[in-house]
């Protein structure tokens, strides 16, 4: 739910771009091919870069479920 609130706070062009990107990634065979694995204490998370925004998510490999955790600008999303 936190990611949904963060998405709703974005201005309309950014919101449309992020939603479109997530939909496009969900339709691909391997969405992790376009993602970068985070390092450090967030090793279980991945990220997509959508312009100046970052979409952080976790993956449940058993069913390939992607759970979007955070959406935000590069400087603040990793806090």
C-alpha positions as a Markdown table, in Angstrom:
| # | Residue | x | y | z |
|---|---|---|---|---|
| 1 | Unk | 0.0 | 0.0 | 0.0 |
| 2 | Unk | 2.9 | 2.4 | 0.6 |
| 3 | Unk | 4.0 | 2.1 | -3.0 |
| 4 | Unk | 0.4 | 2.9 | -4.1 |
| 5 | Unk | 0.4 | 6.1 | -2.0 |
| 6 | Unk | 3.8 | 7.1 | -3.4 |
| 7 | Unk | 2.5 | 6.5 | -7.0 |
| 8 | Unk | -0.6 | 8.6 | -6.3 |
| 9 | Unk | 1.6 | 11.5 | -5.1 |
| 10 | Unk | 3.5 | 11.6 | -8.4 |
| 11 | Unk | 2.5 | 14.2 | -11.0 |
| 12 | Unk | 0.4 | 12.8 | -13.8 |
| 13 | Unk | 3.0 | 12.3 | -16.5 |
| 14 | Unk | 5.3 | 10.4 | -14.1 |
| 15 | Unk | 2.4 | 8.4 | -12.8 |
| 16 | Unk | 1.4 | 7.3 | -16.3 |
| 17 | Unk | 5.0 | 6.5 | -17.2 |
| 18 | Unk | 5.5 | 4.3 | -14.1 |
| 19 | Unk | 2.2 | 2.5 | -14.5 |
| 20 | Unk | 2.9 | 1.9 | -18.2 |
| 21 | Unk | 6.4 | 0.6 | -17.4 |
| 22 | Unk | 5.2 | -1.8 | -14.7 |
| 23 | Unk | 2.5 | -3.1 | -17.0 |
| 24 | Unk | 5.0 | -3.6 | -19.8 |
| 25 | Unk | 7.4 | -5.5 | -17.5 |
| 26 | Unk | 4.6 | -7.7 | -16.2 |
| 27 | Unk | 3.8 | -8.7 | -19.8 |
| 28 | Unk | 7.4 | -9.8 | -20.5 |
| 29 | Unk | 8.6 | -13.4 | -20.1 |
| 30 | Unk | 11.5 | -12.3 | -17.8 |
| 31 | Unk | 10.9 | -9.0 | -16.1 |
| 32 | Unk | 14.2 | -9.4 | -14.1 |
| 33 | Unk | 16.2 | -9.1 | -17.4 |
| 34 | Unk | 15.4 | -5.4 | -17.2 |
| 35 | Unk | 16.1 | -5.0 | -13.5 |
| 36 | Unk | 19.1 | -4.4 | -11.3 |
| 37 | Unk | 19.6 | -6.3 | -8.0 |
| 38 | Unk | 20.2 | -4.1 | -5.0 |
| 39 | Unk | 23.2 | -4.7 | -2.8 |
| 40 | Unk | 23.9 | -4.4 | 0.9 |
| 41 | Unk | 21.2 | -4.9 | 3.4 |
| 42 | Unk | 18.5 | -4.9 | 0.6 |
| 43 | Unk | 19.8 | -8.0 | -1.3 |
| 44 | Unk | 16.3 | -9.4 | -1.6 |
| 45 | Unk | 15.1 | -6.4 | -3.6 |
| 46 | Unk | 15.4 | -5.3 | -7.3 |
| 47 | Unk | 14.9 | -2.0 | -9.0 |
| 48 | Unk | 13.7 | -0.7 | -12.3 |
| 49 | Unk | 14.8 | 2.7 | -13.5 |
| 50 | Unk | 12.0 | 4.8 | -15.1 |
| 51 | Unk | 13.6 | 8.1 | -16.0 |
| 52 | Unk | 14.5 | 9.9 | -12.8 |
| 53 | Unk | 12.3 | 7.5 | -10.8 |
| 54 | Unk | 13.1 | 4.2 | -9.3 |
| 55 | Unk | 10.7 | 1.3 | -8.7 |
| 56 | Unk | 11.9 | -1.0 | -5.9 |
| 57 | Unk | 10.4 | -4.4 | -5.7 |
| 58 | Unk | 10.8 | -7.9 | -4.4 |
| 59 | Unk | 10.2 | -11.1 | -6.3 |
| 60 | Unk | 8.7 | -14.3 | -5.1 |
| 61 | Unk | 10.3 | -16.9 | -7.4 |
| 62 | Unk | 7.8 | -19.7 | -6.7 |
| 63 | Unk | 5.1 | -18.0 | -8.7 |
| 64 | Unk | 7.0 | -15.0 | -10.2 |
| 65 | Unk | 5.0 | -12.5 | -8.2 |
| 66 | Unk | 6.4 | -9.0 | -8.2 |
| 67 | Unk | 5.6 | -6.9 | -5.1 |
| 68 | Unk | 6.4 | -3.2 | -5.7 |
| 69 | Unk | 7.7 | -1.9 | -2.4 |
| 70 | Unk | 8.7 | 1.7 | -3.1 |
| 71 | Unk | 8.5 | 4.3 | -5.9 |
| 72 | Unk | 10.4 | 7.6 | -5.8 |
| 73 | Unk | 13.2 | 9.8 | -7.0 |
| 74 | Unk | 16.7 | 8.4 | -7.0 |
| 75 | Unk | 18.0 | 10.4 | -4.0 |
| 76 | Unk | 15.2 | 9.5 | -1.7 |
| 77 | Unk | 13.9 | 6.1 | -2.6 |
| 78 | Unk | 16.8 | 4.2 | -1.0 |
| 79 | Unk | 16.3 | 5.7 | 2.5 |
